[in-house]
Amino acid sequence: MPSATPVLITVTGPDKPGVSSVLFAVLTRHGVDVLDVEQVVIRGRLVLGVLVSAQRDPEGIQEAVEQAMATVSMSVEVEIGADSRRTARLESSHVLILLGHPVTARAFTEVARKLAALGANIDAIRGVADYPVTGLELRISVADDTEEADAQLRSALAVVAARAGVDVAVERAGLTRRAKRLVVFDVDSTLIQGEVIEMLAAHVGVEPQVREITEAAMRGELDFAESLQRRVALLEGLDEGVLDEVAASLELTPGARTTIRTLKRLGFRCGVVSGGFTRVIRSLVTELGLDFCAANELEVVDGKLTGRVLGEIVDRPGKAVALRRFADSVGVPMAQTVAVGDGANDIDMIGAAGLGIAFNAKPALREVADTALSHPFLDAVLFVLGVTRAEVEAADLADGLDLVRQ
């Protein structure tokens, strides 16, 4: 039997029904074996590649394919004797999510050049979002797949991202990426806009003092437990009714509802781990249908705040403890957890999670997080997890939620 000849067929043109059936009808008549098929549609334009193995008459196959594609107004290129050595492709080693508002050609070029300089190959690219940010998913393979090379890749791309004004998230490809099952969020300046304790402080005229202490703690310059006690002490005498007023005034971060709604559809357990106060955020927990909540308890006597916190403080180490407790309670391994936060008191929690995401975070947290997001849209977390905007909107429509983008 004569040796088989590999033939690569590339079809391009407007996407329409019937193109694949016409092509494969021709290939069927010539008795070829299909080695590989890839297809992508970009803004209504089809690119279809088929690699086949022909036992006889590859030139006849080329002529028949060209004639058949002309009948459906498609362009075609046929390469006889194409390299077939990579038909059994290795899986990509990493997934890179590129987010921007917008993603400029310059930004993409800088990322691509850095990948090439590090010996990383881009295997595939797809769009994952066009709103509220542009999101691109790049599947890449690295030349040197070691822990040291992985750290170098992440560090180099972080520098490029900062320079180009985009966010770059890098994860290992494979089952672990798709196996996340539990997500916890910090509350202040993450799930909601602003800081609850500053809102409370505004009612007693001590907001500047409280904000100064808060900022020092978020930068990692002050122990969180100490900072919380100092700030709460400034609230002594505040009427407990103010707690409910502030709770009613909380504003969610853009994309927060979408994020929680989508995660719960996918079967994720979701919760909050906050250095704030249970009394203020419990209505939010109920409203969003969250599974877990860990926060601090304010002491109230005769309807007034005493300026003290009850029980153990949910501080930097306490947040990591809470995450582990939540994971244990539902039997989720820590490798399958995600933590999202913005301040230095989130460092332990971010480090303990399988995936730690710094959201519009202070430098101390960005340095230790697996990825950092700098755009003020919480649903960017979904894109990092591999969920596309199209999937989110399709699920909303299926549930009768015809939401208007805003």
Solvent accessible surface area in square Angstrom, and as a share of the most:
residue,aa,sasa,rsa
1,M,204,0.91
2,P,94,0.59
3,S,101,0.65
4,A,44,0.34
5,T,37,0.21
6,P,32,0.20
7,V,0,0.00
8,L,60,0.30
9,I,0,0.00
10,T,40,0.23
11,V,0,0.00
12,T,45,0.26
13,G,4,0.04
14,P,59,0.37
15,D,68,0.35
16,K,67,0.29
17,P,134,0.84
18,G,36,0.35
19,V,3,0.02
20,S,47,0.30
21,S,73,0.47
22,V,43,0.25
23,L,0,0.00
24,F,62,0.26
25,A,45,0.35
26,V,3,0.02
27,L,3,0.02
28,T,104,0.60
29,R,167,0.61
30,H,47,0.21
31,G,51,0.49
32,V,22,0.13
33,D,83,0.43
34,V,73,0.42
35,L,72,0.36
36,D,33,0.17
37,V,65,0.37
38,E,97,0.44
39,Q,101,0.45
40,V,66,0.38
41,V,66,0.38
42,I,108,0.55
43,R,219,0.80
44,G,41,0.39
45,R,131,0.48
46,L,4,0.02
47,V,57,0.33
48,L,3,0.01
49,G,19,0.18
50,V,0,0.00
51,L,16,0.08
52,V,0,0.00
53,S,17,0.11
54,A,1,0.01
55,Q,68,0.30
56,R,156,0.57
57,D,79,0.41
58,P,20,0.13
59,E,108,0.49
60,G,19,0.18
61,I,1,0.00
62,Q,51,0.23
63,E,103,0.46
64,A,22,0.17
65,V,0,0.00
66,E,71,0.32
67,Q,111,0.49
68,A,14,0.11
69,M,0,0.00
70,A,71,0.55
71,T,107,0.62
72,V,32,0.18
73,S,83,0.53
74,M,13,0.06
75,S,73,0.47
76,V,32,0.18
77,E,133,0.60
78,V,23,0.13
79,E,93,0.42
80,I,60,0.31
81,G,48,0.46
82,A,5,0.04
83,D,89,0.46
84,S,37,0.24
85,R,209,0.76
86,R,161,0.59
87,T,43,0.25
88,A,92,0.71
89,R,119,0.44
90,L,165,0.82
91,E,148,0.66
92,S,14,0.09
93,S,19,0.12
94,H,1,0.00
95,V,2,0.01
96,L,0,0.00
97,I,3,0.02
98,L,0,0.00
99,L,1,0.01
100,G,0,0.00
101,H,115,0.51
102,P,94,0.59
103,V,29,0.17
104,T,61,0.35
105,A,85,0.66
106,R,134,0.49
107,A,0,0.00
108,F,54,0.23
109,T,51,0.30
110,E,30,0.14
111,V,0,0.00
112,A,29,0.22
113,R,169,0.62
114,K,64,0.27
115,L,1,0.01
116,A,72,0.56
117,A,83,0.64
118,L,49,0.24
119,G,40,0.38
120,A,10,0.08
121,N,78,0.40
122,I,54,0.27
123,D,57,0.29
124,A,50,0.39
125,I,80,0.41
126,R,104,0.38
127,G,54,0.52
128,V,4,0.02
129,A,11,0.08
130,D,84,0.44
131,Y,53,0.20
132,P,14,0.09
133,V,2,0.01
134,T,47,0.27
135,G,0,0.00
136,L,39,0.20
137,E,6,0.03
138,L,0,0.00
139,R,63,0.23
140,I,0,0.00
141,S,34,0.22
142,V,31,0.18
143,A,86,0.67
144,D,82,0.43
145,D,74,0.39
146,T,59,0.35
147,E,149,0.67
148,E,133,0.60
149,A,22,0.17
150,D,24,0.13
151,A,61,0.47
152,Q,107,0.47
153,L,6,0.03
154,R,66,0.24
155,S,68,0.44
156,A,20,0.16
157,L,1,0.01
158,A,60,0.47
159,V,90,0.52
160,V,1,0.00
161,A,9,0.07
162,A,83,0.64
163,R,143,0.52
164,A,12,0.09
165,G,54,0.52
166,V,7,0.04
167,D,5,0.03
168,V,17,0.10
169,A,2,0.02
170,V,6,0.03
171,E,18,0.08
172,R,104,0.38
173,A,20,0.16
174,G,30,0.29
175,L,140,0.70
176,T,79,0.46
177,R,17,0.06
178,R,150,0.55
179,A,23,0.18
180,K,7,0.03
181,R,104,0.38
182,L,0,0.00
183,V,0,0.00
184,V,0,0.00
185,F,0,0.00
186,D,9,0.05
187,V,0,0.00
188,D,18,0.09
189,S,37,0.24
190,T,0,0.00
191,L,0,0.00
192,I,0,0.00
193,Q,83,0.37
194,G,34,0.33
195,E,29,0.13
196,V,1,0.01
197,I,7,0.03
198,E,21,0.09
199,M,52,0.23
200,L,0,0.00
201,A,0,0.00
202,A,54,0.42
203,H,94,0.42
204,V,56,0.32
205,G,58,0.56
206,V,23,0.13
207,E,47,0.21
208,P,89,0.56
209,Q,85,0.38
210,V,0,0.00
211,R,92,0.33
212,E,125,0.56
213,I,18,0.09
214,T,4,0.02
215,E,73,0.33
216,A,18,0.14
217,A,4,0.03
218,M,14,0.06
219,R,109,0.40
220,G,47,0.45
221,E,114,0.51
222,L,41,0.20
223,D,88,0.45
224,F,18,0.08
225,A,23,0.18
226,E,78,0.35
227,S,0,0.00
228,L,3,0.01
229,Q,97,0.43
230,R,112,0.41
231,R,8,0.03
232,V,1,0.00
233,A,52,0.40
234,L,65,0.32
235,L,0,0.00
236,E,120,0.54
237,G,42,0.40
238,L,8,0.04
239,D,69,0.36
240,E,52,0.23
241,G,30,0.29
242,V,16,0.09
243,L,1,0.00
244,D,70,0.36
245,E,101,0.45
246,V,4,0.02
247,A,17,0.13
248,A,94,0.73
249,S,69,0.44
250,L,27,0.14
251,E,111,0.50
252,L,30,0.15
253,T,9,0.05
254,P,62,0.39
255,G,21,0.21
256,A,1,0.01
257,R,121,0.44
258,T,21,0.12
259,T,0,0.00
260,I,3,0.02
261,R,59,0.21
262,T,6,0.03
263,L,0,0.00
264,K,76,0.32
265,R,78,0.28
266,L,92,0.46
267,G,50,0.48
268,F,19,0.08
269,R,106,0.39
270,C,0,0.00
271,G,0,0.00
272,V,1,0.01
273,V,0,0.00
274,S,1,0.01
275,G,11,0.10
276,G,6,0.05
277,F,2,0.01
278,T,31,0.18
279,R,58,0.21
280,V,0,0.00
281,I,2,0.01
282,R,132,0.48
283,S,62,0.40
284,L,12,0.06
285,V,23,0.13
286,T,110,0.64
287,E,96,0.43
288,L,20,0.10
289,G,34,0.33
290,L,18,0.09
291,D,59,0.31
292,F,25,0.10
293,C,47,0.28
294,A,8,0.06
295,A,16,0.12
296,N,1,0.01
297,E,80,0.36
298,L,17,0.09
299,E,33,0.15
300,V,48,0.28
301,V,78,0.45
302,D,139,0.72
303,G,23,0.22
304,K,92,0.39
305,L,3,0.02
306,T,22,0.13
307,G,9,0.09
308,R,143,0.52
309,V,28,0.16
310,L,87,0.43
311,G,71,0.68
312,E,166,0.74
313,I,32,0.16
314,V,21,0.12
315,D,26,0.13
316,R,95,0.35
317,P,75,0.47
318,G,18,0.18
319,K,0,0.00
320,A,5,0.04
321,V,85,0.49
322,A,2,0.02
323,L,0,0.00
324,R,114,0.42
325,R,124,0.45
326,F,14,0.06
327,A,0,0.00
328,D,113,0.59
329,S,79,0.51
330,V,45,0.26
331,G,64,0.62
332,V,20,0.11
333,P,75,0.47
334,M,51,0.23
335,A,58,0.45
336,Q,49,0.22
337,T,0,0.00
338,V,0,0.00
339,A,0,0.00
340,V,0,0.00
341,G,0,0.00
342,D,4,0.02
343,G,0,0.00
344,A,4,0.03
345,N,10,0.05
346,D,0,0.00
347,I,26,0.13
348,D,45,0.23
349,M,0,0.00
350,I,3,0.02
351,G,57,0.55
352,A,21,0.16
353,A,10,0.08
354,G,35,0.34
355,L,4,0.02
356,G,0,0.00
357,I,0,0.00
358,A,0,0.00
359,F,4,0.02
360,N,60,0.31
361,A,14,0.11
362,K,62,0.26
363,P,92,0.58
364,A,30,0.23
365,L,0,0.00
366,R,94,0.34
367,E,146,0.66
368,V,76,0.44
369,A,17,0.13
370,D,61,0.32
371,T,8,0.04
372,A,19,0.15
373,L,1,0.00
374,S,52,0.34
375,H,28,0.12
376,P,74,0.47
377,F,42,0.18
378,L,0,0.00
379,D,7,0.04
380,A,2,0.01
381,V,0,0.00
382,L,0,0.00
383,F,0,0.00
384,V,0,0.00
385,L,20,0.10
386,G,18,0.17
387,V,18,0.11
388,T,12,0.07
389,R,15,0.06
390,A,73,0.57
391,E,95,0.43
392,V,1,0.01
393,E,52,0.23
394,A,60,0.46
395,A,30,0.23
396,D,8,0.04
397,L,108,0.54
398,A,89,0.69
399,D,90,0.46
400,G,63,0.61
401,L,65,0.32
402,D,114,0.59
403,L,98,0.49
404,V,122,0.70
405,R,108,0.40
406,Q,194,0.86
